[in-house]
């Protein structure tokens, strides 16, 4: 796994995270991400199957359990590799 060589920083208005150039290159072409927060960790995963994620992850429903989220990420990766 590649590790970015620079820190990400918050924008001046504190509403956006400015990513290092190598991470920006990695996210280019992707419009949505699955974001997982756990303790001090923030995990950003590319979401290639937008329709499926929109159906399963809604603001008005309880958060997914870690097991459900793991299953969703696994399914998304599996289906994304067939595209």
Secondary structure as GFF3:
##gff-version 3
##sequence-region A 1 83
A	DSSP	beta_strand	9	10	.	.	.	ID=ss1
A	DSSP	beta_strand	17	18	.	.	.	ID=ss2
A	DSSP	alpha_helix	21	27	.	.	.	ID=ss3
A	DSSP	beta_strand	33	38	.	.	.	ID=ss4
A	DSSP	beta_strand	41	46	.	.	.	ID=ss5
A	DSSP	alpha_helix	50	56	.	.	.	ID=ss6
A	DSSP	alpha_helix	66	80	.	.	.	ID=ss7
###
